[in-house]
Amino acid sequence: MNVAAGGVPLGFLDGYPAMLAEVSATGRRLRRAELDALRVLGERAAESGYGLPELVGLYLGAARDGWSGLPGVTGVTGARDAGRVGDAVLAAVAAAVAALGEGHERAQRLLARQEEAARREFIDDLLYGRSDLGLLSERAERFGLRLARDHAVAVARGIEAYDDLHPVVRRIERELIGRFGERDVLLATKDGRLVCIAPGTEAVVLDAFAELALKQGTGHPVARRVAVGREHPGAGGVVRSYEEALSALDFADRLRLQPPVLRAAELLVFPVLMRDRAAMADLVRSVLGPLSASRGGAGPLLETISVHAEAGYVNAEAARRLGLGVRTLTYRLDRIKVLTGYDPADALHRYTLETAAMGARLLGWPEQPL
């Protein structure tokens, strides 16, 4: 097949020179059927991988090359007639190019929707582990991931729910690519959260993702908190890291953890604590249950145990964080000792109280009955 200088086959002209010849001879406009056929040609060109500039160049080049041989041009004797013929031909060229552009754009939009649907399906299968791992690895290469490597997943919980077409997602993706280039990284959304998947050797990418999402220091934050799972091998490793990141976000909510960036590797104690839920509930009941007999209920004294631990068991700092006087804090600590039998001043008792207080937060006690 003959090919024009721009790389588009001459077959995409499909009767265009003859159409221009008729227009130059009659002065007519392009018919609806001709414009529809040109739109179809634009679609075919897009589906074949040819860009619109090259396609338009082919049509403009054909008009230029055939101009001197057009019947209406060669038979013109006066300037007025020449102008009339020229206007008719140029109007036909403009209409043809516009129709080609419409068809090309329509095909591109359809292709983008299909690509987005395939990407969305891949993300769902990848993060839920619902597909055959071998097939999933093959599909991953299409989206720039090589699942034979170790990967880690970072999840950002947004100020609002985001989808893949949200401008925020595109901005973060552009900034990551601009900073690191193509490094086997995938940015997506899931259940309204931002998700970044990167090789375990590229932890700096996940750090940058967290920085961009939180916009620490300047700008408007995109997310309130980012959690990073540990790196694991293979497609199953991506699922595991993703679940670890989600668990870290959940633990942070229940325990009211303050850091904006959480790492699952630093929170491994909490899954261990919750592995035997019945045993944790028994610990909370046995150790902290008596606090319910306090005049204000268990809540204030439970908060005192937690804040006292967070303050490094420094009474003055704990009192400041609670908005209490040191004397009032000392009174509360004495009440905890009397009601539970555990002395916050004793190292072993202190550990038991702190562990039970963490378990209470994880289980939602005392708001939720055990």
C-alpha positions in Angstrom: 0.0 0.0 0.0 1.3 3.5 -0.9 2.2 5.6 2.1 2.2 9.4 2.3 5.2 11.3 3.7 3.5 11.5 7.1 3.2 7.7 7.3 -0.5 7.5 6.7 -1.5 5.1 3.8 -2.9 6.9 0.7 -5.8 4.5 0.9 -7.3 6.8 3.6 -7.9 9.4 1.0 -10.7 7.1 -0.4 -12.0 9.2 -3.3 -11.1 12.6 -1.7 -9.3 13.9 -4.9 -12.3 13.1 -7.1 -14.7 14.7 -4.5 -12.6 17.9 -4.7 -12.6 17.8 -8.5 -16.5 17.7 -8.5 -16.7 20.5 -6.0 -14.4 22.7 -8.1 -16.5 22.0 -11.2 -19.9 22.6 -9.5 -19.2 24.7 -6.5 -21.4 22.5 -4.3 -20.9 21.7 -0.7 -20.0 18.3 0.7 -23.0 16.0 1.2 -24.0 14.5 4.5 -23.1 11.0 3.3 -19.6 12.2 2.3 -19.1 13.9 5.7 -20.2 10.7 7.4 -17.8 8.6 5.3 -15.0 11.0 6.3 -15.9 10.6 10.0 -15.6 6.9 9.6 -12.2 7.3 7.9 -11.1 9.4 10.9 -12.2 6.6 13.2 -10.4 4.0 11.2 -7.2 6.1 11.2 -7.4 6.4 15.0 -8.0 2.7 15.5 -5.0 2.0 13.2 -2.8 4.1 15.4 -2.4 7.1 13.1 -2.4 10.6 14.7 -4.8 13.3 13.7 -2.0 15.7 12.6 -0.6 13.2 10.1 -4.1 12.4 8.8 -4.9 16.1 8.3 -1.5 16.6 6.7 -2.3 13.8 4.2 -5.6 15.6 3.2 -4.1 19.1 3.0 -1.2 17.7 0.9 -3.6 16.0 -1.4 -5.5 19.2 -1.9 -2.3 21.2 -2.6 -0.9 18.6 -5.0 -4.1 18.4 -7.0 -5.0 22.0 -6.9 -3.7 23.0 -10.3 -5.4 20.1 -12.0 -8.9 20.7 -10.6 -11.4 21.2 -13.5 -12.9 24.3 -12.0 -9.5 25.9 -11.6 -8.1 25.2 -15.0 -11.2 26.5 -16.8 -11.4 29.8 -14.9 -11.0 33.0 -16.9 -11.8 35.8 -14.5 -10.7 36.8 -11.0 -14.2 36.6 -9.7 -14.7 33.1 -10.9 -11.4 32.1 -9.6 -12.3 33.4 -6.2 -15.7 31.6 -6.2 -14.0 28.2 -7.2 -11.3 28.7 -4.6 -13.8 29.4 -1.9 -15.8 26.3 -2.7 -12.7 24.1 -2.7 -11.3 25.5 0.5 -14.7 25.2 2.2 -14.8 21.5 1.1 -11.3 21.0 2.5 -12.2 22.6 5.8 -15.4 20.5 6.1 -13.5 17.3 5.2 -10.8 18.0 7.8 -13.4 18.8 10.5 -15.2 15.6 9.8 -12.0 13.6 9.9 -11.3 15.3 13.3 -14.7 14.4 14.7 -14.3 10.8 13.7 -10.8 10.6 15.0 -11.8 12.2 18.4 -14.8 9.9 18.7 -12.6 6.8 18.3 -10.0 8.2 20.8 -12.7 8.8 23.4 -14.1 5.3 22.9 -10.5 3.9 23.1 -9.9 5.9 26.3 -13.1 4.6 27.9 -12.2 1.0 27.0 -8.6 1.5 28.3 -10.0 3.0 31.5 -12.4 0.1 32.0 -9.6 -2.4 31.5 -7.4 -0.6 33.9 -10.2 -0.4 36.5 -10.9 -4.1 36.1 -7.1 -4.8 36.5 -6.8 -2.7 39.6 -9.9 -4.4 41.2 -8.5 -7.9 40.4 -5.0 -6.9 41.6 -6.1 -5.5 45.0 -8.6 -8.2 45.7 -6.5 -11.1 44.3 -9.5 -12.4 42.4 -7.7 -13.4 39.2 -5.3 -16.2 38.2 -1.9 -15.0 39.3 -0.1 -15.9 36.1 -2.7 -14.1 34.0 -2.7 -11.2 36.3 1.1 -10.8 35.9 0.7 -10.8 32.1 -2.0 -8.1 32.4 0.2 -6.1 34.8 2.9 -5.6 32.2 0.4 -3.7 30.0 0.1 -1.1 32.9 3.8 -0.9 33.6 4.1 -3.3 36.6 6.4 -6.3 36.8 4.9 -8.4 39.5 7.8 -10.8 39.7 9.4 -8.1 41.9 8.6 -7.2 45.5 6.1 -4.4 45.7 4.7 -2.2 48.5 1.4 -0.3 48.6 0.6 3.1 50.1 -3.0 4.2 50.7 -4.0 7.8 51.2 -7.4 8.5 52.7 -8.6 11.6 51.1 -10.3 14.8 52.2 -13.0 13.6 49.7 -13.7 10.5 47.7 -11.5 10.4 44.6 -11.8 8.4 41.3 -9.2 7.8 38.6 -10.4 10.8 36.6 -10.1 13.3 39.4 -7.7 16.2 38.7 -5.9 15.5 42.0 -5.0 12.0 40.8 -3.7 13.2 37.5 -1.7 16.0 39.2 0.0 13.6 41.7 0.7 11.1 38.8 2.3 13.8 36.7 4.5 15.0 39.6 5.6 11.4 40.4 6.5 10.7 36.8 8.2 14.0 36.4 10.3 13.4 39.5 11.1 9.7 39.1 10.2 8.8 35.5 8.7 5.4 34.7 9.8 3.1 37.6 7.3 0.3 37.6 4.9 2.5 39.5 1.1 2.5 39.3 -1.2 5.2 40.8 -4.9 4.4 41.0 -8.0 4.8 43.3 -10.0 2.3 45.2 -13.1 2.9 47.2 -12.4 6.7 47.1 -8.9 6.4 48.4 -5.6 7.0 46.5 -3.4 4.0 46.0 0.2 3.9 45.0 2.0 0.7 44.1 5.8 0.8 43.8 8.7 -1.7 43.9 10.1 -2.4 47.3 13.4 -1.0 46.1 11.7 2.3 45.3 10.6 3.3 48.8 11.4 6.9 47.9 8.5 6.9 45.5 6.0 6.0 48.2 7.6 8.7 50.5 7.1 11.2 47.7 3.5 10.0 47.2 2.8 10.5 50.9 4.4 14.0 50.7 2.3 15.0 47.7 -0.9 13.7 49.2 -0.4 15.4 52.5 1.1 18.5 51.1 3.1 19.0 54.3 4.1 22.6 54.7 2.4 24.3 51.7 -0.6 23.9 49.6 -4.0 22.3 50.2 -3.8 18.7 51.6 -5.3 16.0 49.4 -5.4 13.4 52.2 -5.6 13.4 56.0 -3.5 10.3 56.5 -1.3 7.9 54.5 -0.5 4.3 55.4 2.3 2.3 53.8 2.2 -1.6 53.8 5.3 -3.7 53.8 6.9 -5.0 50.7 6.0 -8.5 49.6 6.8 -10.6 46.4 4.4 -11.3 43.5 0.8 -10.4 42.8 -0.3 -11.9 46.1 2.2 -9.6 47.8 0.5 -6.5 46.4 -2.8 -7.7 47.9 -1.1 -8.4 51.2 0.6 -5.0 51.3 -2.6 -3.2 50.4 -4.5 -5.0 53.2 -1.7 -4.1 55.7 -2.1 -0.4 54.7 -5.8 -0.5 55.1 -5.4 -2.2 58.5 -3.0 0.5 59.6 -5.5 3.2 58.7 -8.2 1.3 60.7 -5.9 0.9 63.8 -5.0 4.6 63.6 -8.6 5.6 63.8 -9.4 3.3 66.7 -6.3 4.2 68.7 -6.4 7.9 67.7 -2.8 7.8 66.5 -1.4 11.2 65.6 1.3 10.6 62.9 0.0 11.5 59.4 2.2 8.8 57.8 1.8 5.3 59.2 4.0 2.3 58.3 2.5 -1.2 58.8 6.0 -2.5 59.8 5.8 -0.2 62.9 2.3 -1.4 63.8 2.7 -5.1 63.8 1.9 -5.4 67.5 -1.8 -4.5 66.9 -2.6 -7.4 64.6 -0.9 -9.6 67.1 -3.0 -8.2 69.9 -6.2 -8.7 67.9 -5.4 -12.1 66.7 -7.2 -13.7 69.6 -10.2 -11.3 70.0 -11.8 -13.4 72.8 -8.6 -13.3 74.8 -8.3 -9.5 74.3 -11.9 -9.0 75.4 -11.3 -11.1 78.5 -8.2 -8.9 79.3 -10.2 -5.7 78.9 -13.1 -7.1 81.0 -10.9 -8.4 83.8 -8.5 -5.4 84.0 -10.6 -2.4 83.1 -14.1 -3.6 83.8 -14.1 -2.3 87.4 -13.6 1.2 86.1 -17.2 1.2 85.1 -18.0 1.6 88.9 -16.4 5.1 88.8 -18.8 8.0 89.2 -18.0 9.3 85.7 -18.0 5.9 84.1 -15.0 4.1 82.6 -14.3 6.7 79.9 -12.3 9.4 81.8 -10.2 6.9 83.6 -9.5 4.9 80.4 -8.4 8.1 78.7 -6.2 8.9 81.6 -4.4 5.5 81.2 -3.9 6.1 77.5 -2.7 9.7 77.7 -0.4 8.9 80.7 1.3 6.2 78.5 1.5 8.5 75.5 3.2 11.2 77.7 5.9 8.7 78.8 4.3 8.4 82.3 5.4 12.0 83.1 2.6 13.3 85.3 3.0 17.0 84.4 2.9 16.3 80.7 -0.1 13.9 81.0 -2.0 16.5 83.0 -1.3 19.2 80.4 -2.5 17.0 77.6 -5.7 16.1 79.5 -6.3 19.7 80.6 -6.1 18.8 84.2 -4.1 19.9 87.2 -1.4 17.5 88.4 -3.3 17.0 91.7 -6.4 15.9 89.8 -4.3 13.5 87.6 -2.8 12.0 90.8 -6.3 11.5 92.1 -7.3 9.7 89.0 -4.3 7.4 89.0 -5.1 6.5 92.6 -8.7 5.7 91.7 -7.4 3.4 88.9 -5.2 1.6 91.4 -8.1 1.2 93.9 -10.7 0.0 91.3 -8.5 -2.3 89.2 -5.9 -3.4 91.7 -3.2 -2.4 89.2 -0.7 0.3 90.2 0.3 2.7 87.3 3.5 3.3 89.2 4.5 -0.4 88.9 6.2 -1.3 85.6 4.5 -4.7 85.1 1.1 -3.3 86.2 1.6 -0.3 83.9 2.3 -2.6 80.9 -0.9 -4.6 81.7 -3.0 -1.4 82.0 -1.6 0.1 78.8 -2.2 -3.2 76.8 -5.7 -3.4 78.1 -6.4 0.2 77.2 -5.2 -0.4 73.7 -7.4 -3.4 73.5 -10.3 -1.4 74.7 -9.8 1.2 72.0 -9.5 -1.6 69.3 -12.7 -3.2 70.6 -14.6 0.1 71.0 -15.1 -0.4 74.7 -16.8 1.0 76.8 -19.1 2.3 74.0 -19.5 -1.2 72.6 -20.2 -4.0 75.1 -17.8 -6.9 75.2 
